[in-house]
């Protein structure tokens, strides 16, 4: 039934067979017919119109998702099929991840979607349903992400994709929601399940070899001195992480609301990468202070890691994504989870710590693309790493 609806074409099209301009009214009409046949179904399951004022810039529901997925598959198989006025250059089409084109059974996807909307247990069944919905979910997510980047890069005009996606799939807010995020990353970048753990020691060796040349701030020099001692591995790993903003210093320049430019400091970069507090009671305050500062600067808060305790004895690791907190058992696991969340949720690195994550992305995970920004401080250190 979905495929019949999505294959409609403009009866007045010319020989180039222009696509029919599908609008909100067409979705609503189709859904009304559908629930007229299946009287136990609700219209909201199949179509929810966009509502920008509630941070929902795109339509949701099974019909809207299936329409986008079918359109993406059609264009991927025949990218020249879409009509285009003469004299207009065709921009390079964004290719969706291969998982988005995986074969899918629409009835299975429907059942899995309904299950995830109403259930958070048993957890093995949740993970299975999450996998079934992966092609349609990720196709929708990356299609919307591509559309958002074609708009003005004004923080107030860009759709709140992360917030919208987390709201559309509330099972992600479960305490074990990071397991679902990791499943999606494994679909997008198979073979990286243990990459961080196998590459970390070599990364630390390279950092310690290059740091004396590049670290100039007093806090960073103090960390270097401490790292010369005989430390427990966990303590050393945390200190290495805290040293990274001094090794690859921030170069971002962010326009402030009104006038002026914000130039994140090394300390601000460190806070956006690893937010350190002494006690669990301090977590709420630290996150609220950071959120208020970013709000004043017109910058959105992105996922980050909070570590709790003394640097030599960190007791808690908390990954924060869209105000949801996930407890993680160790430092490397928390870094791995956070890194993969940026890709699986199609969200940006924090602007203050972008250079740190780019260093980790290129030197450890070896993930790169032809269109990504090259940051001079990162490229310099990478060359010295001999990556």
PESULTA-V560127 format. One line per field, one symbol per residue. ss: DSSP state (h for helix, s for strand, l for the rest). psi: psi as a letter, one per 30 degrees, with the letter a starting at -180 (. if undefined). burial: + if it has 24 or more other C-alpha atoms within 12 Angstrom, else -. A space follows every 50 residues. Layout:
ss = ???
psi = ???
burial = ???
//
This chain:
ss = lhhhhhllslllllllllsllllhhhhhhhhhhhhhhlllllhhhhlsll shhhlslllslhhhhhhhhhhhhhhhhllllllllllllllllllllhhh hllllhhhhhhhhhhhhhllllhhhhhhhhhhhhhhhhhhhhhhhhhhhl llllllllllhhhhhhhhlhhhhlllhhhhhhhhhhhhllllllhhhhhh hhhhhhhhhhhhhhlllhhhhhhhhhhlllllhhhhhhhhhhhhhhhlll lllsslllllsslllhhhhhhhhsssslllhhhhhhhhhhhhhhhhhlll lllsssssssllsssssssssllsssssllhhhhhhhhhhhhhhllllll hhhhhhhhhhhhhhhllllllllllhhhhhhhhhhll
psi = eeeeefgkljfglaffikkkjkleeeeeeeeeeeffeifflkefefkjlk iefghiflklleeeeeeeeeeeeeeeeiffeklkkkfkkklkkkkllfff gkkljeeeeeeeeeefffkglkeeeeeeeeeefeeeeeeeefeeeeeeff lkhkfffkkieeeeeeefifffflfgffeeeeeeefeeikggegeeeffe eeeeeeefefefefjfleeeeeeeeeffljlleeeeeeeeeffeffejkk gkjjklkdllkkjkleeeeeefejjkleleffeeeeeeeeeeeeeefgkk klklkkkkakefikfkkkkkjhgkkkkkfleeeeeeeeefeeefghlllk efgeeeeeeeeeeefhkllfglkjkeeeeeeeeffh.
burial = -+--++-+------------------++-++--+--------+-+++++- -----++++++++++++++++++----------------------++-++ ++---+--++-++++++--+-----+++++++++++++++++++++-+-- -------+++++++++-+++++++-+++++++++++++---++-++--++ --++-+++-+++-++----++-++--+-------++++++++++++++++ ++-+-------+-+-++++++++++++-----+--++--++--+--+-++ ++++++++--++++++++++++++++++-+++++++++++++++++++++ +++++++++++++++-----------+++-++--+--
//
